Amino acid sequence: MHVKKGDIVEVIAGAREKDYKNAKDGKVTGKVLKVLPAQNRVVVEGVNLRKKHMKPTTTIQQGGIIEIEGSIHASNVLIYCPKCGKGVRTGSAMVGDKKVRVCKKCGETLDK
């Protein structure tokens, strides 16, 4: 997969309309919380929020309706390049003996 847990991504499609309310240009960015490679899906913080009815348990003291993030398809996200200021396609390059992801537009290394 082209995204990893902890990446900052820009969602370009696949999230529900209410996620775009606060975004100025219709695109929303967030941190990847979970990657599901078997289903080719990712969970992005604050995107595709679902309401779930929960009973009180030992971990959740008070039951009720909580909001959780749903997964979206990995093809609907682009990795955010801080230098370009938007989501970009990525390529790979060798830095020393390590393979890293690079921005296709500016050539900036996206892996830390």
C-alpha positions as CSV (number, residue, x, y, z in Angstrom):
1,M,0.0,0.0,0.0
2,H,1.1,3.5,-0.6
3,V,0.1,4.8,2.8
4,K,1.3,3.9,6.3
5,K,-0.1,4.4,9.8
6,G,0.7,7.9,11.0
7,D,0.9,9.5,7.5
8,I,-0.9,12.8,6.9
9,V,-3.2,12.3,3.9
10,E,-5.6,14.3,1.8
11,V,-9.0,12.7,1.1
12,I,-10.0,13.3,-2.5
13,A,-13.1,11.1,-2.6
14,G,-15.2,8.6,-0.8
15,A,-16.0,10.4,2.4
16,R,-19.5,11.7,3.2
17,E,-20.4,15.3,2.5
18,K,-20.5,16.4,6.2
19,D,-16.8,15.8,6.4
20,Y,-16.3,18.6,3.8
21,K,-18.3,21.2,5.7
22,N,-15.2,22.7,7.5
23,A,-12.8,22.3,4.5
24,K,-12.4,25.5,2.4
25,D,-11.7,23.8,-0.9
26,G,-13.7,20.6,-0.5
27,K,-10.7,18.5,0.4
28,V,-10.0,17.3,3.9
29,T,-6.7,16.2,5.5
30,G,-6.2,13.9,8.4
31,K,-3.8,11.4,10.0
32,V,-4.0,7.7,9.1
33,L,-5.1,5.8,12.3
34,K,-5.3,2.3,10.9
35,V,-4.3,0.5,7.6
36,L,-6.3,-2.5,6.5
37,P,-4.2,-4.0,3.7
38,A,-6.3,-7.1,3.2
39,Q,-9.3,-4.9,2.3
40,N,-7.2,-2.1,0.7
41,R,-8.8,0.4,3.1
42,V,-7.6,3.0,5.6
43,V,-9.1,4.8,8.6
44,V,-8.4,8.5,8.6
45,E,-8.9,10.7,11.7
46,G,-12.1,12.8,11.5
47,V,-13.2,11.4,8.2
48,N,-16.2,9.1,7.4
49,L,-17.7,9.5,10.9
50,R,-20.3,6.9,11.9
51,K,-22.6,6.8,14.9
52,K,-22.5,3.6,17.0
53,H,-24.9,2.8,19.9
54,M,-22.8,1.4,22.8
55,K,-23.9,-0.2,26.1
56,P,-22.0,0.7,29.2
57,T,-19.0,-1.5,29.8
58,T,-16.0,-1.5,32.0
59,T,-14.0,0.5,29.4
60,I,-16.9,2.8,28.5
61,Q,-18.4,4.0,31.7
62,Q,-21.4,5.7,30.2
63,G,-23.2,4.2,27.3
64,G,-24.9,6.1,24.5
65,I,-24.3,7.1,20.9
66,I,-20.6,7.6,20.1
67,E,-18.9,8.6,16.8
68,I,-16.2,6.4,15.3
69,E,-14.3,6.7,12.1
70,G,-15.2,4.4,9.3
71,S,-12.7,3.1,6.7
72,I,-12.4,4.5,3.2
73,H,-10.7,3.0,0.1
74,A,-7.0,3.6,-0.1
75,S,-7.3,4.9,-3.7
76,N,-9.3,7.8,-2.3
77,V,-6.4,9.3,-0.4
78,L,-3.2,11.0,-1.4
79,I,-0.2,11.5,0.8
80,Y,0.2,15.2,1.9
81,C,3.4,16.9,0.9
82,P,4.3,19.8,3.3
83,K,6.5,21.5,0.6
84,C,3.8,21.5,-2.1
85,G,1.0,22.1,0.4
86,K,-1.4,19.5,-1.1
87,G,-1.9,15.8,-1.7
88,V,0.5,14.3,-4.2
89,R,1.3,11.1,-6.0
90,T,4.4,9.4,-4.8
91,G,7.3,7.5,-6.2
92,S,10.2,5.6,-4.6
93,A,13.9,6.3,-4.5
94,M,16.9,4.9,-2.8
95,V,18.6,7.0,-0.1
96,G,21.7,5.2,0.9
97,D,20.6,1.6,1.4
98,K,17.0,2.5,2.3
99,K,14.0,2.8,0.0
100,V,11.9,5.9,0.7
101,R,8.8,7.6,-0.8
102,V,9.3,10.8,-2.6
103,C,6.9,13.5,-4.0
104,K,6.4,13.3,-7.8
105,K,6.1,17.1,-8.1
106,C,8.9,18.5,-6.0
107,G,11.1,15.4,-5.2
108,E,10.8,16.0,-1.4
109,T,11.4,12.9,0.7
110,L,8.1,12.0,2.5
111,D,9.5,9.3,4.8
112,K,11.2,10.4,8.0
